[in-house]
Amino acid sequence: MKPIKILPNLYLGNIHTAKSLPLLDSVGIKAILNIGAGVCQFPGRFAYWKVQMQDSDEECIEEHLEAAVGFLAGEIGKGPVLVHCQGGISRSPAFLVAYLAKCCGMTVLEAMAHVEKCRKGVRFRAKFIEGITRWLETLLI
């Protein structure tokens, strides 16, 4: 899967994208947010942030959001960043929604619609979206 542009310097992909140096180089990726059990393929080549999280309702996305969104916010100014999970369908799109809502002034619904427009076939897990909403509410207190 080719990296899918979400915003300038922000891309969505899957595990195959993250394992393909030619695909990563095709858009100049400099950093990678890796969500799931996969290993970081090129540790000396890219800045990585690893989130150990399964695509399951048993997972608590909130505990990972501050660090992951902080990583994205810090790296995106340095060059293109890839956000990926196994399929690029549920977990990584959820983290993109969190970033777009916190850092780009979108509502959660606007962020979801934007990601869905860029990546057809996204399946947001309701538990993850609820967790993102709760996390964003804590930032307003």
C-alpha positions in Angstrom: 0.0 0.0 0.0 1.4 3.4 -1.0 1.5 6.0 1.8 -1.8 7.9 1.8 -1.6 11.6 2.4 -3.7 12.9 5.2 -2.1 16.3 5.4 1.1 17.7 4.1 3.8 15.7 6.0 1.3 13.3 7.5 0.7 9.9 5.9 -1.3 6.7 6.7 -0.1 3.3 5.8 -0.1 -0.4 6.9 2.6 -2.9 7.9 3.6 -3.4 4.3 4.1 0.3 3.8 6.3 0.4 6.9 8.4 -2.5 5.7 9.1 -1.0 2.2 12.0 1.4 2.0 11.1 2.3 -1.6 7.6 3.3 -0.5 8.8 5.2 2.5 11.4 7.0 0.4 8.8 7.8 -2.3 7.3 10.5 -0.1 10.4 11.2 2.0 9.3 9.7 5.3 11.5 10.8 8.2 9.5 9.4 11.2 7.1 6.5 11.9 4.4 6.0 14.5 4.1 2.3 14.7 0.9 1.0 16.4 0.7 -2.7 17.2 3.0 -5.7 17.6 5.2 -5.2 14.6 8.9 -4.4 14.9 10.5 -1.1 13.8 12.1 -2.2 10.5 14.7 0.5 10.0 15.7 1.8 13.5 18.8 3.7 12.3 17.0 5.3 9.4 13.8 6.8 10.9 12.7 8.3 14.2 10.2 5.8 15.6 7.5 5.9 18.3 6.1 2.5 19.2 2.6 2.0 20.7 2.1 -1.5 21.9 -1.7 -1.9 21.3 -4.0 -4.5 19.8 -7.1 -3.8 17.7 -9.4 -4.8 20.5 -12.1 -3.3 22.7 -10.0 -4.5 25.7 -7.4 -1.8 24.8 -7.4 1.6 26.4 -6.3 4.1 23.7 -6.3 7.1 26.1 -3.1 5.9 27.9 -1.2 6.2 24.6 -2.6 9.4 23.1 -0.5 12.1 24.8 2.8 10.5 23.9 1.8 9.5 20.4 0.2 12.8 19.5 3.2 14.6 21.0 5.5 12.5 18.8 3.5 13.4 15.7 3.4 17.1 16.7 7.2 17.1 17.3 8.2 15.3 14.1 5.8 16.7 11.5 7.7 19.9 11.3 10.9 18.0 10.5 9.5 16.1 7.5 6.9 13.6 6.5 5.6 11.2 9.1 3.9 7.8 8.5 1.3 6.5 11.0 0.7 2.7 10.6 -0.8 -0.4 12.2 -1.3 -3.8 10.6 -3.9 -2.9 8.1 -4.2 0.9 8.2 -7.9 0.5 8.9 -8.6 1.0 12.6 -5.8 1.8 15.0 -3.7 4.1 12.9 -6.7 6.1 11.6 -7.9 6.5 15.3 -4.5 8.1 16.2 -4.8 10.3 13.2 -8.2 11.5 14.4 -6.7 12.3 17.8 -3.9 14.3 16.2 -6.2 16.2 13.8 -8.6 17.0 16.7 -5.9 18.2 19.1 -3.5 19.9 16.7 -5.5 21.0 13.7 -8.6 22.4 15.2 -11.0 19.8 13.9 -13.8 18.2 15.8 -13.6 14.4 16.2 -16.4 14.0 13.6 -14.6 16.4 11.2 -11.3 14.5 11.7 -13.0 11.1 11.2 -14.6 12.4 7.9 -11.3 13.8 6.7 -9.5 10.5 7.3 -12.3 8.5 5.7 -12.2 10.8 2.7 -8.4 10.1 2.3 -8.5 6.4 3.1 -11.5 4.4 1.8 -12.5 1.4 4.0 -11.6 2.9 7.3 -13.4 1.1 10.2 -13.3 3.2 13.3 -13.7 1.2 16.5 -16.3 2.9 18.7 -14.3 2.3 21.8 -11.3 4.1 20.4 -13.3 7.1 19.3 -15.0 7.3 22.7 -11.5 7.2 24.3 -10.2 10.0 22.1 -13.3 12.1 23.0 -12.7 11.5 26.7 -9.0 12.4 26.3 -9.7 15.6 24.4 -12.2 16.6 27.1 -9.5 16.2 29.8 -7.4 18.7 27.8 -10.1 21.4 28.1 -10.3 21.2 32.0 
